[in-house]
Structures are given as C-alpha cells and as structure tokens.
Amino acid sequence: MMDAIECIRTRQSIRAYLDKPVPEELLRKVIETACWSPSYKNTQPWEVVIVSGAKKEALSKMLIELFEKGATPTPDIPEPVSWPKTQEDRINHLFEMRKKATGIDLSDPEIIKKAKKANFNFYGAPHGIFLYQDKDLPLWSLFDIGLFAQSLMLAAHALGLGTVPQAFLTDYAKEIKEFLGIPDSKRLVLGLSIGYPDMDAPPNKIRTDRAPLDEILTVLA
C-alpha cells in the first residue's frame, strides 16, 4: 500500500469509472477509515449514506428531471457566486487546461448543462456517497466534515478506488434528503462518486497543478 505522502500527491478527481461494483466490505472499510479523522473536541459531526444499484439510478433520474424542468436549486450550503481575484484566476486557469486537453469549454453555458447532468449521473460510478450533519451544529463542524471527506478520498485512493467530490450533487438538497430518508433537521454538505477508476478515459488523464509554495507560504523566525 502506498505511503501517506504518495497517497496525498497522487489522488485526483475521477470522472470516469469502470462498470464494476465495489464490494460492500471495501466501501465500509473506506468509511470506517475516514471515521478516524480529527474533529473539534472529538464531536465527529458527520453522517454518511451510500447509494448503489437501482436506488442510485432512480436518484439520478430524479435529479436530471428536476434540472431539465428548471427546478430552483435548494442547496443547504449556498453555492459561491463570486471569488476573489486570486481564486478566480485559478478557476480560469483550470478551465483553460481542460479546454486544451479535451476541447471542452467549461465557460460555455451548454457545456455547463452537460457537466451538471454528468454530475447527477455520478460520472458512471457504481456508487454515490452523501455526507451530512445536524443543521444545529456550528460552522466549525463544516471544517470537521471537510477533514472527513478528505480522509475518505485518501482511503479510497489507497485501496485502489477513485472518487470525486461534487458540489452539484447538493443542488436539490430537499429532494435528495427526502429520497434518501435523511431528516430535514440535517444539512447536506457534499456528494461524491466512488468506484474503480477508468484511467484510460480522457477526463482522468487531466492532472491539475498547484500554486507555487512561496505563493501561499510564509515562514517566520
């Protein structure tokens, strides 16, 4: 098994999967490993639903139908509408990278529609994962569930699986919670796809870069 440094540096978002279900025992191992994430005063403010098979297909169908009829998104955590210049420049750089690699222009509204449908189809992954927590928890608990999500993705990668975190999968939080039996007292934080990655697929050949270390690091002595 790869060491921690290699695991962190080689993990990537996977947007194409093999048609091969993951054994439940392996999925449970991924989640059990993520449960060892740190949290404020060991509050462990995370809950998880894994959806597969016919249930996942029905969920995808529902989400695409909502999207196609123009239903208003109801995310429990509002999507960002603007970014500071530094972050906006990084987003634009990512879009340019993908356009050069695939010919797909992610600034095109029609392409964005296709991208959303791909999200709602879990990129062809055999399983979807939803992370949620009590609405009454403080904002700090969002940081904790973010740590859980990172641990989940790293554990999956170490075990030969691929994942991708998907904000779009929370667009219709109200309907998703009803469909999955999640109480309205919970806030839906994140959706992910998980499965065996198809590394021959073009979307998985794109590797994003990172800002130079000196751009984000200050060392004081």
SULWO-V189363 format. One record per residue. N is the residue number from 1. SS is DSSP state (a for helix, b for strand, c for the rest). Layout:
n=N ss=SS
n=N ss=SS
//
This chain:
n=1 ss=c
n=2 ss=c
n=3 ss=c
n=4 ss=a
n=5 ss=a
n=6 ss=a
n=7 ss=a
n=8 ss=a
n=9 ss=a
n=10 ss=a
n=11 ss=c
n=12 ss=c
n=13 ss=b
n=14 ss=c
n=15 ss=c
n=16 ss=c
n=17 ss=b
n=18 ss=c
n=19 ss=c
n=20 ss=c
n=21 ss=c
n=22 ss=c
n=23 ss=c
n=24 ss=a
n=25 ss=a
n=26 ss=a
n=27 ss=a
n=28 ss=a
n=29 ss=a
n=30 ss=a
n=31 ss=a
n=32 ss=a
n=33 ss=a
n=34 ss=a
n=35 ss=c
n=36 ss=c
n=37 ss=c
n=38 ss=c
n=39 ss=c
n=40 ss=a
n=41 ss=a
n=42 ss=a
n=43 ss=c
n=44 ss=c
n=45 ss=c
n=46 ss=c
n=47 ss=b
n=48 ss=b
n=49 ss=b
n=50 ss=b
n=51 ss=b
n=52 ss=b
n=53 ss=a
n=54 ss=a
n=55 ss=a
n=56 ss=a
n=57 ss=a
n=58 ss=a
n=59 ss=a
n=60 ss=a
n=61 ss=a
n=62 ss=a
n=63 ss=a
n=64 ss=a
n=65 ss=a
n=66 ss=a
n=67 ss=a
n=68 ss=a
n=69 ss=c
n=70 ss=c
n=71 ss=c
n=72 ss=c
n=73 ss=c
n=74 ss=c
n=75 ss=c
n=76 ss=c
n=77 ss=c
n=78 ss=c
n=79 ss=c
n=80 ss=c
n=81 ss=c
n=82 ss=c
n=83 ss=c
n=84 ss=c
n=85 ss=a
n=86 ss=a
n=87 ss=a
n=88 ss=a
n=89 ss=a
n=90 ss=a
n=91 ss=a
n=92 ss=a
n=93 ss=a
n=94 ss=a
n=95 ss=a
n=96 ss=a
n=97 ss=a
n=98 ss=a
n=99 ss=a
n=100 ss=a
n=101 ss=a
n=102 ss=a
n=103 ss=c
n=104 ss=c
n=105 ss=c
n=106 ss=c
n=107 ss=c
n=108 ss=c
n=109 ss=a
n=110 ss=a
n=111 ss=a
n=112 ss=a
n=113 ss=a
n=114 ss=a
n=115 ss=a
n=116 ss=a
n=117 ss=a
n=118 ss=a
n=119 ss=a
n=120 ss=a
n=121 ss=c
n=122 ss=a
n=123 ss=a
n=124 ss=a
n=125 ss=c
n=126 ss=c
n=127 ss=b
n=128 ss=b
n=129 ss=b
n=130 ss=b
n=131 ss=b
n=132 ss=b
n=133 ss=b
n=134 ss=b
n=135 ss=c
n=136 ss=c
n=137 ss=c
n=138 ss=c
n=139 ss=c
n=140 ss=a
n=141 ss=a
n=142 ss=a
n=143 ss=a
n=144 ss=a
n=145 ss=a
n=146 ss=a
n=147 ss=a
n=148 ss=a
n=149 ss=a
n=150 ss=a
n=151 ss=a
n=152 ss=a
n=153 ss=a
n=154 ss=a
n=155 ss=a
n=156 ss=a
n=157 ss=a
n=158 ss=a
n=159 ss=c
n=160 ss=c
n=161 ss=c
n=162 ss=b
n=163 ss=b
n=164 ss=b
n=165 ss=b
n=166 ss=b
n=167 ss=a
n=168 ss=a
n=169 ss=a
n=170 ss=a
n=171 ss=c
n=172 ss=c
n=173 ss=a
n=174 ss=a
n=175 ss=a
n=176 ss=a
n=177 ss=a
n=178 ss=a
n=179 ss=a
n=180 ss=a
n=181 ss=c
n=182 ss=c
n=183 ss=c
n=184 ss=c
n=185 ss=c
n=186 ss=b
n=187 ss=b
n=188 ss=b
n=189 ss=b
n=190 ss=b
n=191 ss=b
n=192 ss=b
n=193 ss=b
n=194 ss=b
n=195 ss=b
n=196 ss=c
n=197 ss=b
n=198 ss=c
n=199 ss=c
n=200 ss=c
n=201 ss=c
n=202 ss=a
n=203 ss=a
n=204 ss=a
n=205 ss=a
n=206 ss=c
n=207 ss=c
n=208 ss=c
n=209 ss=c
n=210 ss=c
n=211 ss=c
n=212 ss=c
n=213 ss=a
n=214 ss=a
n=215 ss=a
n=216 ss=a
n=217 ss=c
n=218 ss=c
n=219 ss=c
n=220 ss=c
n=221 ss=c
//
